[in-house]
Amino acid sequence: AERARAVHRRRHQELNVLSRPRTVWVALLLSALLLPAFLWWGPLALQREVRARCHRELITATRGRNSAALRALLLIGVDDAAGRWAQPALWAAAAEGWDEGVALLLEHGSSIDEAAKASGTPLEAAIAERHQSTALLLLGHRASPGGSGRFSPLRVAARTCQPVVFSALLQRMRGDPELPRALPEIVENACPELRVR
């Protein structure tokens, strides 16, 4: 009977993994290493998800021209930085031509020259969509007029026949060293209404 109990105890010890001293130390070591990693990465992942959802709500409020929702989101501290998301809310407001939303976002510290991933800056979006009042509002808040490249705001304003925006951009770009060289070509490709001026 004593021998049977000893065999039973040995089998029980073999089956009970945690009763082995080495296994216990390995388990404690792994938990000591993994627990801080979980405690550090878990909240970061949650924080990123919350930020992404809040930014989506900001874009939704902007596209829907919902001033109250936009103001509430900005007051609780939702950031307009696009980061890894597709576009900043300021870009969406400028592309929609929503002057009130643009002013509200600028008042709450949105970056005026932050570009959407594939669509350029808010000023470029406003000019491309022919929202002259929005473009002038952005220029009034010191938006960068860009260079004189192929899709620069100046060229787009000239091609799409926006004389008020074109002259405002010219005034802002007065000190640009590339402008005198690029201006004849820009005017040549401009709409007839601008060439007369």
Disulfide bonds with the S-S distance in Angstrom:
Cys161-Cys191 2.19
